[in-house]
Amino acid sequence: MKTDNDFLRALLQQGPQLSPEEYAAYRRKLRERLARAESEELAMRRIVFVVSGLVGLLWLVLVWVCFSWDVGEAQPGIPLGILMVAAYYFVPVVAGYAVLLYFLKYRPRLRDAQRQEQHALLLDLQRQLNELREQLSQRKT
């Protein structure tokens, strides 16, 4: 919180940097970026939930199939056994990859876009304060 206060003080001490048109274009670009990041994050979150659910279900089916064979029955052939063991270990890896992709790529993008939007709002606050200062100085003279 201290760094936020320092940042605000530094903003308030600065002079105007952007014209209203430049600032409006900057804010429009940030809003578009935030909207895109939110939609990508939401889509990826849904994909992760669906993939994780399907992977969990598939993994449970594989476990059930692996342990449902009776010892007296014919065991699966070597290729089928290797495929089942590979799937048994590969399926959780796929779910883990989807979850890691979500948390390491899409969530940070969204947080970054939200932070930039906050900084833009702070710049707008600075601009409004500068306008008020100018209006006050014009009234005094």
Residue pairs with C-beta under 8 A, 6 or more apart in sequence:
7 122
8 122
11 122
11 123
11 125
11 126
12 126
12 129
14 126
15 130
16 126
16 127
16 130
17 123
18 26
18 123
18 127
20 127
23 123
23 124
23 127
26 120
27 120
27 124
30 113
30 116
30 117
30 120
31 117
33 113
33 116
34 113
34 114
34 116
34 117
36 113
37 106
37 109
37 110
37 112
37 113
38 110
38 113
40 106
40 109
40 110
41 106
41 107
41 109
41 110
44 101
44 102
44 105
44 106
45 102
45 106
47 98
48 98
48 99
48 101
48 102
51 94
51 95
51 98
52 95
52 98
52 99
55 91
55 92
55 94
55 95
55 98
56 95
58 87
58 91
59 88
59 91
59 92
62 84
62 87
62 88
62 91
63 88
65 84
66 84
66 88
69 75
69 76
75 81
76 84
